[in-house]
């Protein structure tokens, strides 16, 4: 199987070319853009009802996932995320973990790859990433997306601070703490709200835009119905 990430970082799309029959790729529901007609598609709740419901309710992912299986060499499928922005691939060894924010997962290759939710505690909720984040465990390759471009940072020895709304994911080996930016006054008036302080060894992945900032920018332009 071969993959190519095209039209990044603005409108990322995944192109997969199957080398032989019975190769598969699993994606979120609604992510398929186009494919060869002979490719087989099966929709299921991977891991069973409880596991699928947990990913849906706690991790923000779709209840159902689609599995695409090649029937002949050379067949192609195109997959794209919902938001406009970048698309990346992460190769994970057996037992290696990668953590993603809600909505960042797009697809994966690897029958042994496990998608689960990881409890983040109250700090996760106030960090803006929900009570749960999606934990991806290898072996396999996971494809994930961002709103805007993706920026990769190696956490330095002194740690690193990011705006929680720009967090896409991070590797294992990192710890984080959520705090108010600039104290209580900063929380409400700085425009930053809450930030995550990371420490340890690993990488964090940021998105250059966030939906909340876009909504705030567009708010003054929304039509308002006059009364009277």
N, C-alpha and C positions, 0 to 999 in steps of 0.2 A: 504494500500500500504506500502511495506517495501523497504528500499533502503540500499545498502551496497557499500562503496567505496573500491575498490580493487586495488592491484598493485601500491599503492601510496607509496612514493612520486615521484617515477621515471617515471612510465607509468600508471597514474591514469585512472581508468575506473569505470563507474557507473553501478551497477547491480540493477534493479528494479524488484520486485516481486509483482504482483497485487493480492490483497486479494479478490476482487470481480469484476464482470463484470462492464463495463462502467467507470472504473477508467482510468484516462488519464495522460500522460506526454507530454510536448512540448519540442522539441529540435531544435537546429540549423540544417540546411540542411547538410546532409553528416555525421552527428555525430553517426548514428546508426551503431553498429558493428554486432550484431546478435539479433534474437528474435524468439519467438514461431511463427510459420507460421500463426496461427489463429488470431493473434493480428491485428487489423485494423489500417491502416495508411492513413492519409489525409494530403495533402500538401496545404497550403494556405498562403496568405499575411495577417497575423493576425492584426486586427485593421484597415484593409482597405489599399488601394494603397498608400495614402499619408503618413500614419503612418509607413508602411513598407519601403517606399522610404526614409523617414527621418532616420530610423534606419540604413538603408543601406548606404546612402550617408554621414551621419553625425556621426553615431555611429560605423561604420565599421562592422555591422552585416549583415547576409545574408538576401536577400529580402524575401525569402520564409522560412517558418518554418514548421516542421512536427509534427503532433499530433498523438500519438499512443494511442489506446483505447483497453482495455482488453475485451475479449468476454467470459472469464471463469476464475475462481479462479486459482491461482498458475502459471499463465503465466509469463514469464520473458523476459526482454529486456536488452541489454547491450549497453551503450552509452559512447563514448570517444571523447575527444577534439582532435584538430589537433596537437598541439605541445606536445612534450614529457615533462612530469612534473607532478605536483601535481593536485589534484582535491578535492574540498571542497563543503560543503553544508552550506547555510545560511538560517535560518528560520526567516521570517519577519512577524511581527504583522500587523494588518490592519493599513494602512497609514504610516508604517515605510519605510524609504528609505535606499537604499544601492547603492553606486556608483562604477562602474566597468570601467576599461580601455577597449578600442576597442579590440575585439577578446577574452576577458576573459569569456564572457557568453557561457554556454554550453547547459543548459536545465532548465526547471522549472516545478513545480507542483502547481496548484492553478488557477482556472478559473478566479479569480478576480485579479490576479497579473498583473501589468502593466509594460511594458518595453517601456521606452521613452528616448529621448536624452536630456541632460541638457547643456545649453550654458555655456561654460567655459571662454568666452572672449579671448582676445589676450593672456592673461597669460596661458590659457590652451594650445594654439598653441605652444608657446615657451617652455612650460613645457614638450613637447614631448608626450602629451596625446591627441593631436588633439584639434580642436575647441570644440568638443563635447565629453562628456562621457555618457555612458549608465546609466540611472537612473532606478533602479528596485524598484517598490512600492508594498508592501504587501497588503493583506495577501497571504502567500504561502511560498514555499521553492525554492530557486534558487541554481543551481549548477554552479560553476565557476572554471576556470583552471588557471594555471601559466606555464611559461617556467622555468623548474627547480622546486625546492621545494618552498613551501609557508611558510612565516614567519610572525607571527602576533605580533603587537606591540601596547600596550596601550600608548597613547600619554601622556607624563608626563607634569606637570604643566609648566615647562620651555619651552615646545615645542619640536619638533623633526624635523630633517632634513634628507631627503632621496634623492638618485639619482633618477631623474624622470623616467629613463628607467626601474627601478625596481618596479615601482608602479603598483599594480594590482587593488586595490580598497580601499575604506574607508567608514566608517559609517557616518551617519548624525551627526551634532553637531561639526564638524571640519571645520576650515577655513585653506586655504593654500595660500602661496605666492611664486611665482617662481622668482629665482634670479640667477645671474651668480656666479659660484663657484670660489671664490678667485679673483673676479674682472674680467676685460677684459682679462688679461694675463691667469688667471686660466681657463677661458672659452675655450681658444684655446689650452693651453699647459698642463693643469693638467690631462687631460683624463677623467674628470668628467663632463665638460660642464655645464649644468643647474641642479639645485636642487630645491626641494620643501620644504619649511618651513611650518610645520603643527602646528596649535595651537587649543585649545579648548579641549573638552572631547569626546573621541571616540577611535576607533581602526583603524590602517592602516594595509594593507596586502601587503607584498613585495614578489617578486620572486627572487630567488637566482641567476638566470642567466638572460641575455637579448640578444635578437637576434642581436643587433648592435655589441656587444662585440664579439659574435661568428663570425660574418661576418668579422670583423677586424682581428681576429685570423687566419681565413682561407685564407684571401686575399693573403698573400705571397706564398701560396701553389697552387694557381690556375694556370692552364696551360696557357702559353702565346705563341701565335703563332709567330714564328720568320719570319721576312720579309727579302727578299733578297736572 
